[in-house]
Amino acid sequence: MLPFDIDKVHIYVSKHFRNTWMRKWDWDQIDLREAFRTSYKVSRVGTRKWEIFVRKKGHKKLVVAYDSEYDEVLVITGSEG
């Protein structure tokens, strides 16, 4: 389902995502990895961008960029609803 192995990939978050959504949802890195594991829908929106839909205290959408060369994921932004 996910294009990467969640246990081996490095996860980075943007400043915007950290200061708005992670703070609002009271998430940390452990919650973020758990959300990736329990995602119910994953869709590709570009060559390296993915939308990941999770149900964790409501419906949430995470937009991530995955770099397969360095095996890194950058969480760009999130949304509710």
N, C-alpha and C positions, 0 to 999 in steps of 0.2 A: 504494500500500500504506500508507505513512505519511500521516497527514492534514496534514503540513507539509513544506516544503522544507528538508531538513537543512542545506543550505549557507547558507541565509538566516536561519534562526531563531536566536534567542538561547537558549542552554541554561544553566539554573541548576540547582544541586543542593542538596538539603536538607542540613542539618548532619549528620543521622543517616546519610544515604547516603554523604556524604563521609567521615565518621569511621569507618564500619564497612565497607561494601562496597567503596568505591573504594580504601581502604587495603588491605583483604584481597586484592583482585584486582590490586593495583598498577596501577590505571588512572589516566589523566589525561583532560583534555578531548578530546584527539585520539582516544584509545581509545574514549571515549564516543560521539563522532560516527561513528567506524568501526563500532561496534556497531549504531548506528541504521541505518547504510547496509546492513549485512549481515544485518538481521533476517529471520527466516524466517516469523514469524507475528505478526500485530498484531490485537488484539481490543479492542473498545470495552467499558468496564465502567461507564461513567456518562456524564453529559452532556459532561464535559471530561476524563475520565480514560481512559487507554489502558494496556493491558498489551502490552509489546513483548518477544518471545522471541528470544534470540540464542544462537548457538553460537560462543563465543570462549573457548577453553580450558575447555570443558565447556558445559553448558546453563545459561543464566541468564535470569531474568525481571526486567524493569524496569517499574515502575509510574510513569507520567508523567502530568502534567496539562498540557494544551495550551490556551493562551489565544490565540484567533485574532485578537482585537482588537489586542493588542500584539505578536503573533507571537513568543511566548515559550513555552518548555517548561521545566517544573520537574520534575526527577527526584525522586520522593518516596522510593522505596525499591527494593530489589532482593532477589533470592533466588537460590539455586542448586538444582539438582536436576532 
